[in-house]
Amino acid sequence: MSFTDQLLADVQRFVIESGMSESAIGQGAVGNPSVLARLRAGKTITFKTGDAIAKYMAAERARSTKSFEGDDLPVVPAGPVLSKRTFLRRLKLWRA
């Protein structure tokens, strides 16, 4: 399996896992939304570009799998639907 085939397989797997489009990956990784479509069409890319795409996908996976600790989340008592101002006041975020 060539570098291109392996990269395209990784991209396809990432698209399925994350729901992100190929153009969004290309835009986020190298600023070119059509880079993966061109690669699929048989064009070539440099190893630097391929490495940037792989690093971007790894960073996105790490960012999306971060778990939140229960202590980090504010606790708001259950009850009736609150207005935005009341909700923020209870969280101590509202500046009166």
MARDREN-109272 format. One record per residue: x, y, z of N, C-alpha, C, O in turn; residue number from 1; residue in three letters. Coordinates in Angstrom, 2 decimals. Atoms other than C-alpha are relative to their C-alpha. Example, Ala and Ser with C-alpha at 12.3 -4.5 7.8 and 13.67 -1.06 7.14 Angstrom:
BEGIN
n_x: 0.89&n_y: -1.19&n_z: 0.00&ca_x: 12.30&ca_y: -4.50&ca_z: 7.80&c_x: 0.90&c_y: 1.20&c_z: 0.00&o_x: 1.94&o_y: 1.18&o_z: 0.66&seq: 1&type: ALA
n_x: -0.82&n_y: -1.19&n_z: -0.06&ca_x: 13.67&ca_y: -1.06&ca_z: 7.14&c_x: -0.77&c_y: 1.09&c_z: 0.73&o_x: -0.26&o_y: 2.20&o_z: 0.90&seq: 2&type: SER
REM end
This chain:
BEGIN
n_x: 0.85&n_y: -1.18&n_z: 0.00&ca_x: 0.00&ca_y: 0.00&ca_z: 0.00&c_x: 0.89&c_y: 1.24&c_z: 0.00&o_x: 1.80&o_y: 1.36&o_z: 0.82&seq: 1&type: MET
n_x: -0.80&n_y: -1.20&n_z: 0.12&ca_x: 1.44&ca_y: 3.33&ca_z: -1.03&c_x: -0.40&c_y: 1.03&c_z: 1.05&o_x: -1.42&o_y: 0.90&o_z: 1.73&seq: 2&type: SER
n_x: 0.28&n_y: -1.09&n_z: -0.95&ca_x: 1.60&ca_y: 6.46&ca_z: 1.09&c_x: -1.33&c_y: 0.66&c_z: -0.33&o_x: -2.11&o_y: 0.96&o_z: 0.58&seq: 3&type: PHE
n_x: 1.24&n_y: -0.64&n_z: 0.43&ca_x: -1.25&ca_y: 7.98&ca_z: -0.93&c_x: -1.21&c_y: -0.85&c_z: 0.37&o_x: -2.20&o_y: -0.35&o_z: 0.90&seq: 4&type: THR
n_x: 1.11&n_y: 0.90&n_z: -0.32&ca_x: -3.48&ca_y: 4.92&ca_z: -0.54&c_x: -0.25&c_y: -0.07&c_z: 1.50&o_x: -1.40&o_y: -0.08&o_z: 1.95&seq: 5&type: ASP
n_x: 0.14&n_y: 0.05&n_z: -1.46&ca_x: -2.79&ca_y: 4.76&ca_z: 3.19&c_x: -0.61&c_y: 1.29&c_z: 0.53&o_x: -1.47&o_y: 1.26&o_z: 1.42&seq: 6&type: GLN
n_x: 0.55&n_y: -1.28&n_z: -0.44&ca_x: -3.51&ca_y: 8.47&ca_z: 3.63&c_x: -1.48&c_y: 0.10&c_z: -0.34&o_x: -2.28&o_y: 0.54&o_z: 0.48&seq: 7&type: LEU
n_x: 1.40&n_y: -0.07&n_z: 0.39&ca_x: -6.77&ca_y: 8.24&ca_z: 1.70&c_x: -0.86&c_y: -0.94&c_z: 0.84&o_x: -2.00&o_y: -0.61&o_z: 1.16&seq: 8&type: LEU
n_x: 0.73&n_y: 0.93&n_z: -0.87&ca_x: -7.83&ca_y: 5.20&ca_z: 3.77&c_x: -0.18&c_y: 0.61&c_z: 1.39&o_x: -1.25&o_y: 0.50&o_z: 1.99&seq: 9&type: ALA
n_x: 0.10&n_y: -0.67&n_z: -1.31&ca_x: -7.05&ca_y: 7.12&ca_z: 6.98&c_x: -1.00&c_y: 1.14&c_z: -0.04&o_x: -1.77&o_y: 1.33&o_z: 0.90&seq: 10&type: ASP
n_x: 0.94&n_y: -1.11&n_z: 0.15&ca_x: -8.98&ca_y: 10.12&ca_z: 5.71&c_x: -1.43&c_y: -0.53&c_z: -0.05&o_x: -2.32&o_y: 0.03&o_z: 0.60&seq: 11&type: VAL
n_x: 1.34&n_y: 0.59&n_z: 0.11&ca_x: -11.98&ca_y: 7.95&ca_z: 4.81&c_x: -0.48&c_y: -0.48&c_z: 1.37&o_x: -1.64&o_y: -0.26&o_z: 1.73&seq: 12&type: GLN
n_x: 0.34&n_y: 0.47&n_z: -1.34&ca_x: -11.93&ca_y: 6.36&ca_z: 8.27&c_x: -0.33&c_y: 1.19&c_z: 0.91&o_x: -1.28&o_y: 1.14&o_z: 1.69&seq: 13&type: ARG
n_x: 0.22&n_y: -1.19&n_z: -0.81&ca_x: -11.69&ca_y: 9.81&ca_z: 9.88&c_x: -1.32&c_y: 0.68&c_z: -0.36&o_x: -2.03&o_y: 1.16&o_z: 0.52&seq: 14&type: PHE
n_x: 1.26&n_y: -0.61&n_z: 0.45&ca_x: -14.59&ca_y: 11.15&ca_z: 7.80&c_x: -1.19&c_y: -0.76&c_z: 0.60&o_x: -2.16&o_y: -0.15&o_z: 1.04&seq: 15&type: VAL
n_x: 1.08&n_y: 0.81&n_z: -0.56&ca_x: -16.77&ca_y: 8.25&ca_z: 8.97&c_x: -0.10&c_y: 0.21&c_z: 1.51&o_x: -1.20&o_y: 0.35&o_z: 2.05&seq: 16&type: ILE
n_x: -0.02&n_y: -0.16&n_z: -1.46&ca_x: -15.72&ca_y: 8.65&ca_z: 12.63&c_x: -0.49&c_y: 1.37&c_z: 0.43&o_x: -1.29&o_y: 1.49&o_z: 1.37&seq: 17&type: GLU
n_x: 0.25&n_y: -1.37&n_z: -0.47&ca_x: -15.98&ca_y: 12.42&ca_z: 12.86&c_x: -1.19&c_y: 0.68&c_z: -0.65&o_x: -1.77&o_y: 1.60&o_z: -0.07&seq: 18&type: SER
n_x: 1.06&n_y: -0.67&n_z: 0.73&ca_x: -18.59&ca_y: 13.35&ca_z: 10.28&c_x: 0.47&c_y: 1.26&c_z: -0.71&o_x: -0.33&o_y: 2.00&o_z: -1.29&seq: 19&type: GLY
n_x: -0.58&n_y: -1.17&n_z: 0.65&ca_x: -16.24&ca_y: 16.03&ca_z: 8.96&c_x: 0.19&c_y: -0.30&c_z: -1.49&o_x: 0.50&o_y: -1.44&o_z: -1.85&seq: 20&type: MET
n_x: -0.16&n_y: 0.22&n_z: 1.43&ca_x: -16.06&ca_y: 16.49&ca_z: 5.19&c_x: 1.48&c_y: 0.04&c_z: -0.39&o_x: 2.32&o_y: 0.57&o_z: 0.35&seq: 21&type: SER
n_x: -1.38&n_y: -0.03&n_z: 0.49&ca_x: -12.90&ca_y: 15.99&ca_z: 3.16&c_x: 0.47&c_y: 1.42&c_z: -0.26&o_x: 1.64&o_y: 1.75&o_z: -0.02&seq: 22&type: GLU
n_x: -0.41&n_y: -1.39&n_z: 0.27&ca_x: -12.91&ca_y: 19.63&ca_z: 2.14&c_x: 0.30&c_y: 0.74&c_z: 1.29&o_x: 1.19&o_y: 1.59&o_z: 1.33&seq: 23&type: SER
n_x: -0.28&n_y: -0.63&n_z: -1.29&ca_x: -13.07&ca_y: 20.71&ca_z: 5.79&c_x: 1.35&c_y: -0.47&c_z: 0.55&o_x: 2.07&o_y: 0.31&o_z: 1.17&seq: 24&type: ALA
n_x: -1.30&n_y: 0.52&n_z: -0.44&ca_x: -10.09&ca_y: 18.47&ca_z: 6.56&c_x: 1.12&c_y: 0.70&c_z: -0.77&o_x: 2.10&o_y: 1.15&o_z: -0.17&seq: 25&type: ILE
n_x: -1.00&n_y: -0.67&n_z: 0.81&ca_x: -8.12&ca_y: 19.94&ca_z: 3.67&c_x: 0.16&c_y: 1.46&c_z: 0.36&o_x: 1.27&o_y: 1.98&o_z: 0.42&seq: 26&type: GLY
n_x: -0.05&n_y: -1.41&n_z: -0.38&ca_x: -9.04&ca_y: 23.48&ca_z: 4.67&c_x: 0.67&c_y: 0.17&c_z: 1.36&o_x: 1.48&o_y: 1.07&o_z: 1.53&seq: 27&type: GLN
n_x: -0.59&n_y: -0.12&n_z: -1.33&ca_x: -8.12&ca_y: 22.92&ca_z: 8.30&c_x: 1.46&c_y: -0.38&c_z: 0.05&o_x: 2.23&o_y: 0.21&o_z: 0.80&seq: 28&type: GLY
n_x: -1.37&n_y: 0.51&n_z: -0.05&ca_x: -4.90&ca_y: 21.05&ca_z: 7.61&c_x: 0.98&c_y: 0.88&c_z: -0.77&o_x: 2.04&o_y: 1.23&o_z: -0.25&seq: 29&type: ALA
n_x: -0.95&n_y: -0.71&n_z: 0.85&ca_x: -3.31&ca_y: 22.98&ca_z: 4.76&c_x: -0.58&c_y: 1.25&c_z: -0.66&o_x: 0.10&o_y: 1.91&o_z: -1.45&seq: 30&type: VAL
n_x: 0.61&n_y: -1.19&n_z: 0.58&ca_x: -5.75&ca_y: 25.74&ca_z: 3.84&c_x: -0.46&c_y: -0.17&c_z: -1.43&o_x: -0.69&o_y: 0.81&o_z: -2.13&seq: 31&type: GLY
n_x: 0.42&n_y: 0.28&n_z: 1.36&ca_x: -6.78&ca_y: 24.04&ca_z: 0.60&c_x: -1.13&c_y: -1.03&c_z: 0.04&o_x: -0.86&o_y: -2.21&o_z: 0.24&seq: 32&type: ASN
n_x: 1.10&n_y: 0.95&n_z: -0.11&ca_x: -10.26&ca_y: 22.48&ca_z: 0.58&c_x: -0.05&c_y: -1.06&c_z: -1.09&o_x: -0.73&o_y: -2.07&o_z: -0.93&seq: 33&type: PRO
n_x: 0.07&n_y: 0.97&n_z: 1.10&ca_x: -9.68&ca_y: 20.65&ca_z: -2.71&c_x: 1.19&c_y: -0.96&c_z: -0.04&o_x: 1.29&o_y: -1.75&o_z: -0.98&seq: 34&type: SER
n_x: -1.20&n_y: 0.82&n_z: 0.05&ca_x: -6.40&ca_y: 18.93&ca_z: -1.82&c_x: -0.32&c_y: -1.50&c_z: 0.01&o_x: 0.33&o_y: -2.27&o_z: -0.70&seq: 35&type: VAL
n_x: 0.32&n_y: 1.43&n_z: -0.06&ca_x: -8.01&ca_y: 15.57&ca_z: -0.97&c_x: -0.76&c_y: -0.46&c_z: -1.24&o_x: -0.58&o_y: -1.59&o_z: -1.69&seq: 36&type: LEU
n_x: 0.69&n_y: 0.34&n_z: 1.24&ca_x: -10.30&ca_y: 15.62&ca_z: -4.01&c_x: 1.01&c_y: -0.15&c_z: -1.13&o_x: 0.88&o_y: -1.05&o_z: -1.97&seq: 37&type: ALA
n_x: -1.04&n_y: 0.09&n_z: 1.03&ca_x: -7.26&ca_y: 16.26&ca_z: -6.21&c_x: 0.83&c_y: -1.26&c_z: 0.19&o_x: 1.21&o_y: -1.91&o_z: -0.78&seq: 38&type: ARG
n_x: -0.76&n_y: 1.21&n_z: -0.29&ca_x: -5.38&ca_y: 13.44&ca_z: -4.47&c_x: -0.78&c_y: -1.23&c_z: -0.43&o_x: -0.20&o_y: -2.17&o_z: -0.99&seq: 39&type: LEU
n_x: 0.85&n_y: 1.11&n_z: 0.43&ca_x: -8.30&ca_y: 11.09&ca_z: -5.09&c_x: -0.07&c_y: -0.11&c_z: -1.52&o_x: -0.25&o_y: -1.19&o_z: -2.07&seq: 40&type: ARG
n_x: 0.06&n_y: -0.02&n_z: 1.46&ca_x: -8.29&ca_y: 12.14&ca_z: -8.75&c_x: 1.32&c_y: -0.41&c_z: -0.64&o_x: 1.43&o_y: -0.44&o_z: -1.87&seq: 41&type: ALA
n_x: -1.26&n_y: 0.48&n_z: 0.55&ca_x: -4.70&ca_y: 10.93&ca_z: -9.13&c_x: 1.15&c_y: 0.97&c_z: 0.05&o_x: 2.26&o_y: 0.63&o_z: -0.34&seq: 42&type: GLY
n_x: -1.08&n_y: -0.97&n_z: -0.13&ca_x: -2.72&ca_y: 14.09&ca_z: -8.48&c_x: 0.90&c_y: -0.40&c_z: 1.16&o_x: 0.54&o_y: -1.26&o_z: 1.97&seq: 43&type: LYS
n_x: -0.92&n_y: 0.31&n_z: -1.08&ca_x: 0.26&ca_y: 14.00&ca_z: -6.15&c_x: 0.08&c_y: 1.16&c_z: 0.98&o_x: -0.24&o_y: 2.31&o_z: 0.66&seq: 44&type: THR
n_x: -0.25&n_y: -1.02&n_z: -1.01&ca_x: 1.03&ca_y: 15.86&ca_z: -2.95&c_x: 1.37&c_y: -0.29&c_z: 0.60&o_x: 1.90&o_y: -1.39&o_z: 0.45&seq: 45&type: ILE
n_x: -1.30&n_y: 0.20&n_z: -0.64&ca_x: 4.25&ca_y: 16.35&ca_z: -1.04&c_x: -0.20&c_y: -0.75&c_z: 1.32&o_x: -1.30&o_y: -0.80&o_z: 1.86&seq: 46&type: THR
n_x: 0.07&n_y: 0.67&n_z: -1.29&ca_x: 5.07&ca_y: 14.35&ca_z: 2.07&c_x: -0.33&c_y: 1.00&c_z: 1.10&o_x: -0.98&o_y: 0.66&o_z: 2.09&seq: 47&type: PHE
n_x: 0.28&n_y: -1.05&n_z: -0.99&ca_x: 4.92&ca_y: 17.63&ca_z: 3.99&c_x: -1.51&c_y: 0.24&c_z: 0.10&o_x: -2.04&o_y: 0.38&o_z: 1.20&seq: 48&type: LYS
n_x: 1.45&n_y: -0.20&n_z: 0.01&ca_x: 1.28&ca_y: 18.13&ca_z: 2.94&c_x: -0.71&c_y: -1.21&c_z: 0.59&o_x: -1.64&o_y: -1.06&o_z: 1.38&seq: 49&type: THR
n_x: 0.60&n_y: 1.22&n_z: -0.55&ca_x: 0.41&ca_y: 14.50&ca_z: 3.70&c_x: 0.19&c_y: -0.08&c_z: 1.51&o_x: -0.72&o_y: -0.48&o_z: 2.23&seq: 50&type: GLY
n_x: -0.28&n_y: 0.00&n_z: -1.43&ca_x: 2.06&ca_y: 14.81&ca_z: 7.11&c_x: -0.87&c_y: 1.03&c_z: 0.72&o_x: -1.35&o_y: 0.78&o_z: 1.83&seq: 51&type: ASP
n_x: 0.85&n_y: -1.03&n_z: -0.60&ca_x: 0.13&ca_y: 18.03&ca_z: 7.81&c_x: -1.45&c_y: -0.50&c_z: 0.13&o_x: -2.12&o_y: -0.22&o_z: 1.13&seq: 52&type: ALA
n_x: 1.36&n_y: 0.55&n_z: -0.05&ca_x: -3.15&ca_y: 16.26&ca_z: 6.99&c_x: -0.11&c_y: -1.04&c_z: 1.10&o_x: -1.09&o_y: -1.05&o_z: 1.85&seq: 53&type: ILE
n_x: 0.00&n_y: 1.03&n_z: -1.04&ca_x: -2.27&ca_y: 13.31&ca_z: 9.24&c_x: 0.06&c_y: 0.62&c_z: 1.39&o_x: -0.64&o_y: 0.18&o_z: 2.30&seq: 54&type: ALA
n_x: -0.09&n_y: -0.67&n_z: -1.30&ca_x: -1.29&ca_y: 15.62&ca_z: 12.11&c_x: -1.30&c_y: 0.71&c_z: 0.35&o_x: -1.72&o_y: 0.70&o_z: 1.50&seq: 55&type: LYS
n_x: 1.27&n_y: -0.68&n_z: -0.24&ca_x: -4.50&ca_y: 17.61&ca_z: 11.71&c_x: -1.06&c_y: -0.99&c_z: 0.47&o_x: -1.80&o_y: -0.72&o_z: 1.41&seq: 56&type: TYR
n_x: 0.99&n_y: 1.00&n_z: -0.40&ca_x: -6.62&ca_y: 14.46&ca_z: 11.92&c_x: 0.29&c_y: -0.53&c_z: 1.40&o_x: -0.63&o_y: -0.75&o_z: 2.18&seq: 57&type: MET
n_x: -0.36&n_y: 0.47&n_z: -1.34&ca_x: -4.69&ca_y: 13.27&ca_z: 15.00&c_x: -0.39&c_y: 1.04&c_z: 1.05&o_x: -0.88&o_y: 0.69&o_z: 2.13&seq: 58&type: ALA
n_x: 0.35&n_y: -1.05&n_z: -0.95&ca_x: -5.20&ca_y: 16.64&ca_z: 16.69&c_x: -1.52&c_y: 0.10&c_z: 0.18&o_x: -1.99&o_y: 0.31&o_z: 1.29&seq: 59&type: ALA
n_x: 1.46&n_y: -0.04&n_z: -0.10&ca_x: -8.93&ca_y: 16.62&ca_z: 15.89&c_x: -0.53&c_y: -1.19&c_z: 0.78&o_x: -1.48&o_y: -1.05&o_z: 1.56&seq: 60&type: GLU
n_x: 0.41&n_y: 1.18&n_z: -0.78&ca_x: -9.27&ca_y: 13.08&ca_z: 17.26&c_x: 0.26&c_y: 0.24&c_z: 1.49&o_x: -0.59&o_y: -0.07&o_z: 2.33&seq: 61&type: ARG
n_x: -0.34&n_y: -0.26&n_z: -1.40&ca_x: -7.50&ca_y: 14.13&ca_z: 20.46&c_x: -0.93&c_y: 1.05&c_z: 0.60&o_x: -1.34&o_y: 0.94&o_z: 1.75&seq: 62&type: ALA
n_x: 0.88&n_y: -1.06&n_z: -0.49&ca_x: -9.65&ca_y: 17.25&ca_z: 20.76&c_x: -1.42&c_y: -0.52&c_z: 0.23&o_x: -2.07&o_y: -0.13&o_z: 1.20&seq: 63&type: ARG
n_x: 1.39&n_y: 0.47&n_z: -0.12&ca_x: -12.92&ca_y: 15.39&ca_z: 20.23&c_x: -0.15&c_y: -1.09&c_z: 1.05&o_x: -1.27&o_y: -1.35&o_z: 1.49&seq: 64&type: SER
n_x: 0.11&n_y: 1.07&n_z: -0.99&ca_x: -12.10&ca_y: 12.57&ca_z: 22.68&c_x: 0.33&c_y: 0.45&c_z: 1.40&o_x: 0.33&o_y: -0.37&o_z: 2.32&seq: 65&type: THR
n_x: -0.24&n_y: -0.49&n_z: -1.36&ca_x: -11.25&ca_y: 14.79&ca_z: 25.63&c_x: -1.27&c_y: -0.17&c_z: 0.81&o_x: -2.36&o_y: 0.20&o_z: 0.38&seq: 66&type: LYS
n_x: 1.16&n_y: 0.18&n_z: -0.86&ca_x: -13.52&ca_y: 13.87&ca_z: 28.46&c_x: -0.06&c_y: 1.13&c_z: 1.02&o_x: 0.97&o_y: 1.66&o_z: 1.43&seq: 67&type: SER
n_x: 0.19&n_y: -1.05&n_z: -0.99&ca_x: -14.96&ca_y: 16.39&ca_z: 30.84&c_x: -0.15&c_y: -0.65&c_z: 1.36&o_x: -0.89&o_y: -1.62&o_z: 1.52&seq: 68&type: PHE
n_x: 0.14&n_y: 0.47&n_z: -1.37&ca_x: -14.56&ca_y: 15.81&ca_z: 34.53&c_x: -1.27&c_y: 0.60&c_z: 0.58&o_x: -1.65&o_y: 1.72&o_z: 0.24&seq: 69&type: GLU
n_x: 1.23&n_y: -0.46&n_z: -0.62&ca_x: -17.72&ca_y: 16.13&ca_z: 36.61&c_x: 0.20&c_y: 1.26&c_z: 0.82&o_x: -0.72&o_y: 2.07&o_z: 0.94&seq: 70&type: GLY
n_x: -0.26&n_y: -1.17&n_z: -0.83&ca_x: -16.06&ca_y: 18.75&ca_z: 38.82&c_x: 0.13&c_y: 1.27&c_z: -0.83&o_x: -0.04&o_y: 2.38&o_z: -0.30&seq: 71&type: ASP
n_x: -0.19&n_y: -1.17&n_z: 0.85&ca_x: -15.44&ca_y: 21.05&ca_z: 35.86&c_x: -1.31&c_y: 0.60&c_z: -0.49&o_x: -1.35&o_y: 1.76&o_z: -0.90&seq: 72&type: ASP
n_x: 1.27&n_y: -0.46&n_z: 0.54&ca_x: -19.09&ca_y: 21.34&ca_z: 34.88&c_x: -0.83&c_y: 0.67&c_z: 1.10&o_x: -0.89&o_y: 0.16&o_z: 2.21&seq: 73&type: LEU
n_x: 0.84&n_y: -0.64&n_z: -1.01&ca_x: -21.39&ca_y: 23.77&ca_z: 36.68&c_x: -1.25&c_y: -0.81&c_z: 0.27&o_x: -1.81&o_y: -1.42&o_z: -0.65&seq: 74&type: PRO
n_x: 1.21&n_y: 0.72&n_z: -0.37&ca_x: -24.29&ca_y: 22.24&ca_z: 38.55&c_x: -1.13&c_y: 1.01&c_z: 0.12&o_x: -1.06&o_y: 1.96&o_z: 0.89&seq: 75&type: VAL
n_x: 1.18&n_y: -0.86&n_z: -0.04&ca_x: -27.64&ca_y: 23.87&ca_z: 37.94&c_x: -1.16&c_y: -0.89&c_z: 0.43&o_x: -1.38&o_y: -1.94&o_z: -0.17&seq: 76&type: VAL
n_x: 1.10&n_y: 0.85&n_z: -0.46&ca_x: -30.63&ca_y: 22.53&ca_z: 39.86&c_x: -1.07&c_y: -0.15&c_z: -1.07&o_x: -1.38&o_y: 0.78&o_z: -1.81&seq: 77&type: PRO
n_x: 1.06&n_y: 0.27&n_z: 0.96&ca_x: -33.33&ca_y: 20.90&ca_z: 37.77&c_x: -1.25&c_y: 0.73&c_z: 0.44&o_x: -1.49&o_y: 0.91&o_z: 1.64&seq: 78&type: ALA
n_x: 1.23&n_y: -0.71&n_z: -0.33&ca_x: -36.59&ca_y: 22.73&ca_z: 37.62&c_x: -0.61&c_y: 0.57&c_z: -1.25&o_x: -0.38&o_y: 0.07&o_z: -2.35&seq: 79&type: GLY
n_x: 0.64&n_y: -0.60&n_z: 1.18&ca_x: -38.61&ca_y: 24.96&ca_z: 35.35&c_x: 1.02&c_y: 0.64&c_z: -0.93&o_x: 2.15&o_y: 0.93&o_z: -0.52&seq: 80&type: PRO
n_x: -0.86&n_y: -0.65&n_z: 0.97&ca_x: -37.12&ca_y: 26.46&ca_z: 32.22&c_x: 0.27&c_y: 1.42&c_z: 0.45&o_x: -0.65&o_y: 2.16&o_z: 0.78&seq: 81&type: VAL
n_x: -0.40&n_y: -1.31&n_z: -0.50&ca_x: -35.18&ca_y: 29.56&ca_z: 33.18&c_x: 0.31&c_y: 0.94&c_z: -1.15&o_x: 0.66&o_y: 0.51&o_z: -2.25&seq: 82&type: LEU
n_x: -0.43&n_y: -0.97&n_z: 0.99&ca_x: -34.58&ca_y: 32.75&ca_z: 31.30&c_x: 1.52&c_y: 0.00&c_z: -0.05&o_x: 2.18&o_y: -0.49&o_z: 0.86&seq: 83&type: SER
n_x: -1.45&n_y: -0.04&n_z: 0.14&ca_x: -31.07&ca_y: 33.34&ca_z: 30.05&c_x: 0.64&c_y: 0.77&c_z: 1.15&o_x: 1.67&o_y: 0.37&o_z: 1.69&seq: 84&type: LYS
n_x: -0.54&n_y: -0.83&n_z: -1.07&ca_x: -30.51&ca_y: 36.05&ca_z: 32.64&c_x: 0.00&c_y: -0.75&c_z: 1.34&o_x: 0.98&o_y: -0.70&o_z: 2.08&seq: 85&type: ARG
n_x: 0.09&n_y: 0.76&n_z: -1.25&ca_x: -31.70&ca_y: 33.86&ca_z: 35.54&c_x: 1.00&c_y: -1.15&c_z: 0.00&o_x: 1.65&o_y: -1.42&o_z: 1.01&seq: 86&type: THR
n_x: -0.94&n_y: 1.11&n_z: 0.11&ca_x: -29.64&ca_y: 30.92&ca_z: 34.29&c_x: 1.43&c_y: 0.49&c_z: 0.25&o_x: 2.17&o_y: -0.13&o_z: 1.02&seq: 87&type: PHE
n_x: -1.36&n_y: -0.52&n_z: -0.18&ca_x: -26.47&ca_y: 33.03&ca_z: 34.07&c_x: 0.21&c_y: 0.55&c_z: 1.41&o_x: 1.31&o_y: 0.46&o_z: 1.95&seq: 88&type: LEU
n_x: -0.13&n_y: -0.51&n_z: -1.36&ca_x: -27.17&ca_y: 34.65&ca_z: 37.43&c_x: 0.26&c_y: -1.15&c_z: 0.96&o_x: 1.06&o_y: -1.02&o_z: 1.89&seq: 89&type: ARG
n_x: -0.23&n_y: 1.16&n_z: -0.87&ca_x: -27.35&ca_y: 31.22&ca_z: 39.05&c_x: 1.40&c_y: -0.58&c_z: -0.19&o_x: 1.97&o_y: -1.16&o_z: 0.73&seq: 90&type: ARG
n_x: -1.37&n_y: 0.46&n_z: 0.25&ca_x: -24.06&ca_y: 30.33&ca_z: 37.43&c_x: 1.02&c_y: 1.03&c_z: 0.42&o_x: 2.23&o_y: 0.78&o_z: 0.33&seq: 91&type: LEU
n_x: -0.86&n_y: -1.10&n_z: -0.43&ca_x: -22.62&ca_y: 33.61&ca_z: 38.75&c_x: 0.79&c_y: 0.58&c_z: -1.16&o_x: 1.92&o_y: 1.03&o_z: -0.99&seq: 92&type: LYS
n_x: -0.64&n_y: -0.56&n_z: 1.18&ca_x: -21.78&ca_y: 34.75&ca_z: 35.22&c_x: -0.64&c_y: 1.32&c_z: -0.42&o_x: -0.08&o_y: 2.03&o_z: -1.27&seq: 93&type: LEU
n_x: 0.70&n_y: -1.20&n_z: 0.40&ca_x: -24.26&ca_y: 37.61&ca_z: 34.97&c_x: 0.56&c_y: 1.19&c_z: 0.76&o_x: 0.72&o_y: 1.14&o_z: 1.97&seq: 94&type: TRP
n_x: -0.47&n_y: -1.22&n_z: -0.64&ca_x: -22.95&ca_y: 41.07&ca_z: 35.65&c_x: -1.15&c_y: 0.98&c_z: 0.02&o_x: -1.59&o_y: 1.45&o_z: -1.03&seq: 95&type: ARG
n_x: 1.16&n_y: -0.89&n_z: -0.12&ca_x: -25.74&ca_y: 43.22&ca_z: 36.95&c_x: 0.42&c_y: 1.45&c_z: -0.02&o_x: -0.43&o_y: 2.34&o_z: 0.07&seq: 96&type: ALA
REM end
